[in-house]
Amino acid sequence: MTENAQQQPSAPDSELPTQYAPADVEGPLYERWVERGYFEADAKSDKPPYTIVIPPPNVTGSLHLGHAFQHTLMDALTRRKRMQGFESLWLPGMDHAGIATQNVVERELGKEGKSRHDLGREAFVERVWQWKDEYGGKILGQMRRLGDGVDWTRERFTMDEGLSQAVQTIFKRLYDDELIYRAERIINWCPRCLTAISDIEVEYQDDDGELVSMKYGEGDDTIVVATTRAETMLGDTAVAVHPDDERYKHLVGRHIKLPLTDRTIPVVADTHVDPEFGTGAVKVTPAHDPNDFAIGQRHDLESLTVMDERGVITVHGPFEGLDRFEARSAIVAALRADGRIVAEKRPYVHSVGHCSRCKTTIEPRLSMQWWVKVAPLAKAAGDAVRDGRVKIHPQEMEKRYFDWVDNLHDWCISRQLWWGHRIPVWYGPDGEVVCVGPDDEPPSGEGWTQDSDVLDTWFSSGLWPFSTLGWPEQTPDLKKFYPTDVLLTGHDIIFFWVARMMMFGLYAMDGEVPFKTIALTGLVRDQFGKKMSKSSGTAVDPLDWMNAYGSDAVRFTLARGANPGTDVPIGEDWVQASRNFANKIWNATRFALMNGATIEGELPPAERLSATDRWILSRLNKTVSQVDALYDDFQFAKLSDALYHFAWDEVFDWYVELSKTTFMAGGEPAKVSGRVLGEVLDVTLKLLHPIVPFVTETLWTTLTGGESIVVADWPKDSGFRDEAAEREIETLQQVITEVRRFRADQGLQPGQRVPARLTLTGTALAPHEAAIRQLLRLQPEGDAFAATATLPVGGATVALDLSGTIDVAAERKRLAKDLAAAEKEKAQATAKLGNEAFLAKAPDNVVDKIRGRLTKADEDIDRIKAQLESLPQQ
């Protein structure tokens, strides 16, 4: 029915321990996999390639649930492809994390009473390398703990020699193609980190600020503007109004007095201004606001920088030397004293950008920086998705991607740091500017200096899919494994990382895409769907859960919540449930091995199999087909759920239980069922392996005697189906389920035996009488049998003698109480649904809920009445 591993298996040579202990199994197993080279990819192989590059974690980082989530999914994809016969490469590496790493080392220096300037650039960079070698990369060990099947022989770092060469190469090419330029623009500036930062490194949060409305000008020239950043008025060079605003047409082109200064500024007309917002007039500070900068460019306004890199006011006068926030209060007070304040709103809650590294409020700042001209690159990145060369999954995320790349502004790539890839541009004594490639000799001699800035970390990580494979050299790895197959990452960085890899990949690789599919995941949240945070006590260290429940349990929990593009709520009780699933797999396999489960010999032909055997093999092949389809659609939650219910419900609860009587009877039927059970376990463990690798490896090698499930063949759907057997067993399940429910309703204990008469003649259930009696704890009827309850179900009849097994009076009293409650529920639901006024106002979901309550009440009433009728007469 399905193919086994190619090696000839031998009988298991050891018994499984009575309990599964993940802590004893996982670490040694992983090291064995690595030592045997199972995760190493061969560029010379003639197997079809399958490549995923890991989104590089920061060298300063440690494993969090978001990492564990995405790594679990990437590992599942590559493990499955490896088993399917692909040359699978999952390439690991780290990002040098310019700002974060420099901050860490600067804090260490601060403890010594030093700054980076005390060391100088060269010595400081050396100190960072020392820190990286000693403390960096903690996450790599944690990835091993999770079970990441990455090729450690190909581990890369964005600052290693090869990737540095790639960075310098592409910078030079972009520069020569006039796609990189230097210009003065507004950037996000962190006064604490003293550098420009990217959009993704700005975190917006609601702050309690102050909205101040103030008068500019005098008499008929008075105009009111409002701001939350009063300190920037020192740099105002205009007031802007909409050209169609009749209130201010008389002022356009005139100059008005700027309060607290000896300057006058013009009133300009600009369509950017919304006449319906506020007073319809806005102050214009071109050096400290991106929108104002654009207005300034259109009207040839002067740009006045009024504070230094640390946010300290530099304008000569009473506010000079004040921090920007101190100056804000002082300027408002001065305006108030001058009678210029028209209104003050305090607190005024508004969204303010903060540095994600140090939480300092971002200051928009006019600065000379290096930029990438993104228009042609972004167009190519959009076209690659539009023409189908790259698929975005889920497809509804395409709109967000297009909204970004179709409206992309030029990208500021320079950072005022010492740790990172230094801009490869030299300046000469006579104004020369020379960009140097990796094979060029840099200019030397008196007066020549290299640009002091480094490149944005996202610049080097944008090269990740091809730089990690050896580009710009045409290496065997690049030829074999590029383009990569899947980029799996969070939807939150589709703009900042995904789009940049697309732009650089298409540019550097002559139009060849960097990956064929972009699979976007959601974010991991707490069990209530809220963002996890350390401050609120909801952040979870996945290592704590791995230590408590095992890595498989954490992985399965994360995969089972992974619906494409949507966030993943997770709680510890879900991890506990996954641990229970791992234990169930262990215990059921242990039972199977003790009862002769084997993969030795050929699977018997269908005519020698019982209906139960044919049923489980038919369901097995349908599950293989279903799981394959869901993997190809990145439906990890659905495939995990399908595997969970097939393994737990159908294999371990139904097939194993139904087969117990066969095993106890022994003989040829027991051998056949043992072979079928071995086949089912072999395939089921393989299907589960990519998500729960450790427990499946231990069980599979014990079951089969094979080398490792990591390199075993992925199951194939043989096409075997037996719909008749499936219907037969479904009927059997119905009988057992209904009788079990009846027993529970009567208050019988699960193990309590009850005399019963089974009428199965003429039905497909006749061969299953022994199994039915075994599972339902039904003993033969005996001479004194008197049927007190008769259950017709599934074409069969089960008559039970409950005399002496229950307190009939007490049971009637309990059921009468339940019946009264159900009838009261029905009456309440009926009354609400009969109230026209209620139906006219109530939301549809509320009405549907009440209809559901009515349906359930009717079902409960019918069930309880049937139970009362089935009780012995007193």
N, C-alpha and C positions, 0 to 999 in steps of 0.2 A: 504493500500500500504506500509506504514511504521508504526513502532510502536511509540506511544507517551510515555511520562513519565508515570510511573506506578501509580502515584497519580491521583485522579480524578480532572481534572482541573475545575475551575470555570471561569465565564466570567471575563474579565479584569475589575478591580474595579477602575481604574484611567486612565486618558488620558495622553498621552505623551506630554511633552512641545513641543512648535513649533520648537525649535532648540535644537540640541544636544550640551551640554556643558561638555566636558570630565573632566574638573577640578572639577566640582560639583559632578561627578558620581564616578570616579575611586577610590579615597582614601577611602570613606565610604564603597564602595562595597568590596574592598579587606579586610578591617578589619572585615566585616561581614563574609566573607568566612573563615577567620582564626578563628574567635570566634566560628563558628559553627563546626569547626574541619574537614572541607571538605578535607584538604590536609594531614590529619593524617592517617598513615597506621597502620593496625591492624595485628600484627604477628600471632594472633590466628584465623584470618579469613580463611575460606575454599575457598576463591576466589583464582584464580591463581595469583601468584605474578608478578609484573613488577617493576624493580628497575633501577634507574639511580642515580649515585652519582655525585654531582656537582663538576667539577674541582675546587678545593678550591682556591678562590682568596686570594691574600696577605692581611694580616690584616692591612697593611698600605695603601691598594689600594682604589680606588673609581671607580665607574661604568664608563667604556668607551664603545665605540660602539662595540668593539670586544666582551666584556661581554654581552652586550644587544643582540647581534646577536646570540651567542650560547645559551644564556638563553632562548630566544624566541623559539628556535627550541626544546630545552629540555622540556620546558614547554608545547609546543604543543604536543609532544610525550606522556608525562605523563597525560595530560588532556584527550587526546583521549582514552588512555588505561583505565583510570578511568571510562570514560563513557561507555567503552566496557565491563565493569564488572570485571576488574582486580583490585587486591589490589595494587594500584600504590604508590610506594615510590620514591619521589625525595628528596634525602637527602642533606641538605646544610651544609656548614662548611667553615672554613678559614684555611689558612696556616700561620704559625708563621713567615715566611719570615725572616730567620736568619740575613742575611746581611742588608737587607733594614730596618728592624725594629731597629737593633742595631745602624745603622747610624743615624736614626731619633732621637733616644734618646741621642746618643752622641752629636749630634748638639745642642739639648736642653741643655745638660750639658755645652757645650762650651759657650753658652750665659751666663751661671753662672760663667764662668771662671774655670770650673772644667773638669776633664776627668774621664773616668770610673775607672782608677787606683786610683784616689782620693777616690772613694767610696769603692773599693774592689768588688770582684766578687759577693758575696752574696747580698750586698746592691744594686749593679747595676742591677742584675736580678730582684730584687724586684721593682726597679724603672721602669724597662721595663713593668712588669706586671701592675703597676699603669698606665703607659701610655696606655697600651692596654685597660684597663678597662675604661679609660676616653676618649680616642680619637680613638682607633682602631675599626675596623669593620664598618666604615662609609658605606661601600658598602652594608651591610645587609639591611639598611633602603632603599637604592636605589633599591635593588632587589624587595622590596615590592612595590615601586613606579612603577616598570616595570610590576608587576603582577605575579611574580614568585610563582607558586603554590607548594612551598616546605613544607616539614614537619618540622616546626620550633621546635617541641618538641624533634627532634633528631639532632639538630644542634651540630656540632662537631668542635673542634679546635685541631690542630696537637700537641699542648703542654698540652692538658688536661690530666687528670690522666689516663683515659683508653687508650688513644692513646700512652701515654708515656710508659705504661706497654707493649703495643704491640711492640714498638720500641726496648725496652730492651730485650724482649723475642726473637725477630727474630735475633737481633745482637748476642745474646748468642748461638742460634742454628747454625747460619752461622759460628760463631767462632769455635764452637765445631766440626763442619763438615769441618773445615779447608778451608772454603770459604771466610773468612775474615782474613787478615794478615796485618802486619805492615812492611813497607819497604821504602827505600829511592829512590825516583823517581822524574822525572821532572813533575812539575805541573804548572797550570796557577796561577800566583801570582799577587795580586793587592797590590802595594806599598802604596796605600792610605788606603784601607780597612784592610790591614795587614793580609790577609787570602788567602788560596787557594780558587779558585772559579771553578764552573763546566763549562763545555763547553758551556752550554746554557746561562751562564752569561757573555760570551765573545762576544762582538759585533765587527765585522770586518768592517773597513772603509778604504777608500783610503787616505793615508797620503802623503804629500810631504816630502820625505826623501832624503837621499843622498847615492848613491852607490859608494863606494871607492874601487879601485883596488890597492893592495899594494904588495911590494916584501918582501918575507921572504927568509932568507939564504943569502949566499955570493957567488959570482963567478959562477962556474958551478952548485953550489947547490941552485941557485936562483929559486924560484917558486912564481908565482903570484896568489894571492887569492883575492876575492872580498867579501864585506860585507856591510850591511846597519847598522850594530851595531858594530862600530869600538871599542867601549869600552869593548866588550867581549873578544877582543884579549888578554887581560891581563890574561884570563883564558884558553887560548888555550893550549892543551896538545898534539896536532898532526896536521898534514896536511894529508888529504886523497885524493887518486887518484884511478881511476878504474884500476883493475889488468891487463887489456888488453891494457891500454893506453901506446903506445910505447914511447911517449914523456917523460914519467916520470919513466920508468922501472929502470933506473940507480939510481934513488933516493930512491926507496922503500927499507925500512930497515935502511936507513941512518938518521942521526939527522941533523937538520938545526937550525940556530940561530933565535930565536923569537925576532923581533925588540922591542926596548924600554925596554928590560928585560935582565937579565943575564942568561936566560935559553935557552937550546936547546930542540927541540921537534922532534919526529920521523915522517917520512913520511910512511904512512900505505896504503895498497891496500885494497879497500872495494868496493863491487859491488853496493852499494847504490849510489855511485858517478856517475853522468851522464857526460861522457867524451865530449858530444856535447854541454854542457851548459857552457857558460863562458870560462874560461881557462881550465876547466876540473879538477881543483884542488879546494878543499874546506878546510877552516880552521875548526878545530874540538874543540868545547868548551863543553865538556860533562855536565858541571854543569848548562849550561844556554841555552840549545836547546835540544828538544826531539830526533831529528834525530842524533845529535852529541852524545847524551847520549847512544843511541843504538850502534853507532859505537864504543864508548868508552867501552861498555860492551863486544863487540865482540873482541876487541884488548887489553883488560885489561889496559885501559888508566886511569890515575889519573883524578879525578874530582875536579877542583879547583873552589870554590865559590869566586867571586871577588867583590860582593857587598852585602850589608846587606839587611834586610827586607824592608827598605824604598828606596832601589835603590841607595844607596850611596856607592862609591867605598871604599873597605877595604884593597886593596893591598898596602903594604908599598911602598912609593915612591912619585913622584911629583903629582900623581893624587889622592892620598888618600884623602878622605873627600869630593870629588866632587860628585855632583848629576850625575846620569848616562848620562843625556843629556849634562851637562857641560863637563863631562869627554869625551864624544864622540867628541866634537869640539876640546878639548885640545889635545887629542890623534892624531886626524887627522893633527892638526897643527904641532905636534912634528914629525910625520912621514914625513910630507911635508918638514920640515926643515932638516930631515935626508936623504932626497932624496929617500924615500921609496914609494912615491905615484906615481903610474903609470898612473892612470886615475881617474877622478872624474865626476860623473854624478849628476847634481843638477838642478832642482828638479828631484827626482826619485820617481814617484808615485807607491806605492805598498800597499798591503792590510796589515793592522796592527790591532791586537786585542786590544780592550779597555774594561774596566770593565763596564758592563751595568748599574751599580749603580752610579758610580762616574765619569765615562768617562776617568779614568786614563789609560795610556798605560800599558797593561799587560806585566809582565816580566816572561818568562819561568825560573823556579827556581828549583834546586835540593833540595828536602825537604823530611824529614821523615814524612810519612803520613800513614793513614789507608786505605786499599784497599779491594774491593770485587773482588774475582776471578770469573769472569763472564762467562767463557766458558761453563760450564755445564748448568748454568741458562739460558744463551742466546740460547743455543741449544734447550732447552725445550720451550722457547718462540717462536722460529722459527717453531718448529714441530707443535705447537698448531694451527698455521695458515695453515701450509702445509696440515695437516690432516683434516682441516675443522671444528675443534672445535671452532675456532674463525674466523669470517668473517670480512674482511676489506672492507669498502665501501667508495669510489668507488674502484673496484677491482684493477684498474691500480696502486693504491698506494701500493699494496703488494710488488712490486719490491723495492721501497724505504725502506720499512720495512725490507725486507730480506737483502738488502745491508748493513743495519745498524747492525742487530742482528747477521748476519753471520760473521761480521768483527769487533765485539765489543772488545775494549781493556778493561783491568781491570779498575775499577771505583774507583777514589779517593773519599772517603766518609767523610774525616775529614776536619773540618774548624776551623780556629784559632779565634774563637769567644767565647763570654760568653753567648749569648742568643741562646738557642737551646737545643737539647737532648745531654747531656754530654756523652762522650764515657764511657761505663760501664766497664772500665778496671783499675785495681789498680796495682801499681808497689811497690815491697817490697825493703827493705834495702839491700838485698843480690841478687838483680837482678830478684826476683820473678815477674811473670806476671800472674794476676788472672782476668778472665772475670766473671762478676757477673750478674746473672739473676735476674728477679724481685722478686723471692722468696728467694734469697740468702742474707745472711748477708755479707756486704762488709768487707774486712780485716781492722783491726784497730791496733793501736799500733805505736810505734815510727818508723819513716822511711817509713811508708806506705803513698802513695799519689795516688790520682785518676788522670787519664789522663786529661789534661787541655783542650783538644779540644772538640768540639761538632760535631754532625753529620750533613752532608749536608742536607739541607731542602728537597731535592728530595728523600732522604732516607725515611723519614717519610711519605711523600706524595705518595711514591711507595706502601705503605701499605693501602692506602685510601679505596679501595673497600671492604676490610674485617675488617680493624681496626675500621672503623666507625660503623660497625655492631656488635662490641663487642669482636672480636678476641683479645686475645687468648682464652677467655671464649667461651664455646659453647652456646651462647645465643639464645633465640627464634628468635631474629631478624636475626642472622647469618643463622640459619636453614631455615628460611622462605624466606629471600631476597637475599641469595647468592647462585650461582653467580649472579651478576647484569646482566641486559639484554643488555644495550647499553652504550658504552662510546662515548659521542659526544664531540669532541675537535678539535682544529685547527691542520692542517697538519704540522705546524711548530714545534710542540713538540712531534711528533710521536717518535722521538729518545729518548728524554730526560725524558719523563714522561710515555708515553704509554708502551714503551719497558720495563721500570723498574717495572711498575705495573704487567706486564705479568710475568716477572722473579720472583718477590716476591710472586705473587698470586699462581703460579704453585708450588713454593717451599713450602710455608706455608700451603697451603690447599691441600696437598697430590695429586698434579696433576690436581686439579680442576681449570678451567680457571676463571679469575676474571670477565670477561664479555664475552657475546656471540657474540657481534658485536661491531666493532670499526667504528664509522661513522665520517669521517674526513671532516672538513669544510675548506673553504678558509679563507682569511683574508679580513677584511673590508677596502676598499680604498676609496679615494675621487671620485667624479663623472667622473674624467678623468683617473681613474685607477691607480693613483699614491698613494704612501704611505702617510697616514695622519701624520702630524707632527705639533707640537706647533710652532716650529721656522719658518715654512713656512706659518703659519696661516691657515692651512687646518684641524687641529684637531677640532673635534666636541664633545661637551659635550652633550650626549644623553638626559640629563635632560632638557637642553634648548629646544630641540625639543619636548620632552614630555610635557613641560609646554606650548609650543606654539600650538601644534597640537594634543596632547593626546598620551597616551601610545599605544593605539591600532594602531594609524597611524605609529608610529615608528616600532612597531612589524611587521605590515603587510609589510612595506617597506623592512625590513630586510629579512623576510621570502620569499618575492617575488624575492629576488636576490640570494637566497641560492641554487645554483647548486652545487652538491656534489664535494668537493675537489677543487673548483675554487674560485678565489677571488671575492669579492662583491663590485662593485662600488656603491656609494650612494651619492646623492645630496639632498639638502633641497627641491628642487622642486618635487622630488619623494615623500618625506614625505607629502608635500602639497597635492599631488594627492591621497595619501592614506587617508588623512584627508577628502578629498572630497568623497572618497568611503564610509567612515564611515557615513558621512552626507547623502549620497544616501541611504544607508541601513536604516538609521533613518527615513528619509522623506518618503521613499516608504512603510515602515512598518506602519508609522503613517497614511498614506493614506489608506492602507489596513484595518487597524483597524476601521477607520472612515467609511469604506464601507462594513463592515460586515465580515471581515476575522475572522475565528474561527476554533478551533480544536474540538469543541463540536460535539458529535455524530459520527457515523460511516461515513467513506468516502463512498460516493455513488458508486454503481457498475458502471462499464465502460459504460454500455448501456445508463445510464442516464447522461453521461458526454458529453459535446460538444467536437468537434475536438480540440479546443484550450485547454480545460482542459486535454484531453488525451495526447496531445502533451507535455504539461509542466510536467505532471506526468511521462511520458516516459523519457523525458530529465532529470528529477530529479533523477530517479533511475540509469540511466547511469552515472550521475555525482557522485552519492554515490559510485558506483563501481569503477569509475575512481580514485576518491580521495583516497579510501582505498588502491588501488594498488600503487599509488604514495607515500602514507605514508609508506607502507611496503618497498619501494625502496629508502626512504629518499630523494625523489625528491620534496623538499619543494617549490622550485621556480615554478615548473610545477603545483603542486596542488594548490598553491596560485593563479596562473594565471587562472587555470580552474575554481576555485571558483569565482574569480573576474568577469570573462566573463559570467559565468552562472548567478550569482546574478545580475550584472548590466545589461547585454545585454538581457538575455533571460527572467529573472523573472521581473525585474523592468522596463526595456524599452519595451519589447514585450508583455509579458503576462499581466502585469498590464494595459498597454495601450489598448491591444486588449479586455480586460475585462471591460473597462469603459462603453461601450455601454450597456453591460449586467447589470452592476450595476445600471446604470441610468434607465433602463427599469424596474428593480425590479422584484418581483414575484419569482417563484420557480427557474428559471435559475440563478437569482442573488444569491439565497441561496446556490445553488450547487457550483457556482463559488467562493462564499465566503468561503465555506468549503475547496475547492481545494486550494485556495490561502492561507488559514490558514495552511493547510498541507505542502504546499511548503515552506512557511516561517518558520514553525517549523523545518523542516529538514535542510533548508539552514542555519538558525541561528546556529543549532547544528554543522553543518559542518564547519562553520566559527569560532565557539567558541574557539577552541584550539589556534588559532592565534590572534584573536581579542576578548579577553574574556569579556571586560567591556561593550561595546555597545551591544554585543549579549546577555549578561545576562539581561540587562535592558529591551531590546525589547522582549526577550523570556518570561520572567516572566510576562510582561504586556500582551503579546499575550495569554499565556496559563494559567496564574494564578498558575503555578507550583512553587515549593519551590526554586529551583535554577537549572540553566542549567549545573552547574558544576557537579551535580550528576544525571543529566538526562541520559537517554539511548542514546547511539550512534546510528545513523540511520543505517538501514539495507536495502540492495537492495532487494525489494520484488519480483523482477523478472518481474514486469509489463513492457511491451514494446508495443508500437503501432507505427510501422514503417509507416503505411498509414497516421496516423495523423501527424507524423513528416514531411512526404513529402508534405502534404497539407499545413501545416503552413509555410514550407520553400518556397513553391510557393507563398503564401500570402505575406511573407516577401519580396520576389523578386519583386512582383508587387509594393508594397509600396515603396521599396527602389528605384526602377527605376523611378517611378513617382516623388518621392521627388527629385531625382537627376535632372530630367528634369525641374522641377519647379525652382530649384536653378540655373540651367543653363540659364533659361529664366529671371532670376533676380527677381522672385516673392518672396515676403516676406513670412516667414513660416506661419503666420496666415492669409494670404490673401486668401479669398475664390474665387474659380473658378467654373463656371458651367461645369458639366461633364456628359457624358453618359457612363455608365458601361455596357459592354456586357459580362455577366458572365454565361449565360445560357449554360448548358451542361458541366460546369466545377465544380470542388470541391469548388470553391470560392464563389458560389452563396449565401451560408448562411452567408458570411462575408461582404456583401455589406455595411451594416450599419457601421461596423468597418472600412472598407476601406475609406468610405466617411468621417468618423469622423477623422481618422488619417491624411488624405491627404487634409483636408479642401476643400472637393468637394461638392458643392451644387447641388440640382436637376437641370436638364437641362433647364427646362422652355420652353415656346412657341417660344421665339426668339432665341433658341439655334442654333449656327452655328459652327460646328466642324472646328477649325483652326489647330489642331494638333491631330494626332491619334497615340497612342502607343500600339502596340501589345506586350504583355509580359505575360509569364506564362500561355499561352492558353487563356487569356482574352484580351479584348480590352478596352482601356481607351481613350475616345475621349474628348478633352478639347476645350473650347471656350475661346481663349485668347484675343479676340477683346476687346479693351478698357482697357486691363490690363497692356500692355507694349507698349513702344515706338518702333514700328517695325523698323523704319529707323535707330534709334540709336543702336538697338540690332543687325541689319544686319551689321552695321559698326563695332561693337565690335567683332562679330563673324568672320568677314572677316579679321580683324587684327590678331585674334587668329589662324585662318587657315593659314595665311601667315607665322606666326612664326612656326607652326607645320610643314609646308612643308619645311621651311628652315632647321629645325632640322633634318628632314628626309633626305634631300639632303646631309647635312654634314656627317651624320652617314653612308649613302650609299657610299659616296666617300671614307671614311676611310676604310670601309669594302671591298671596291673594289681595294684598294691599296695593292698589293702583298708585296712590300717592308715593309710597315707598319705592315702587318700581320706576317711577318717573325720575326720581332724584338719585337713586343709588347707582354707583359706578358698575359697569358690566362685571368687573372681577368680583365684586361683592355679591351680586346676584348669582353669578356662577357658583360661588362658594356655598351659598344657601341651597341652591339646587343640588349640589353635591351632598350636603348634609341631609336633605330629604331622601335622596337615593339611598344613602347609607342607612338611614333610619328604617326605610322599607326593608332593606336586606337584613338588618338586625332583627326586625320583627318576625320576618319569615323564618330566619334561622332559629330564633328562640322558641317560636311556636312548634317548629319541627322537633326541637330537643324536648319540649314538654310532652309532645305526643309520643316520643320514643321511650319515655320513662315507664317503668313497670307500674301497673295500676296497684294502688294500695288496698 
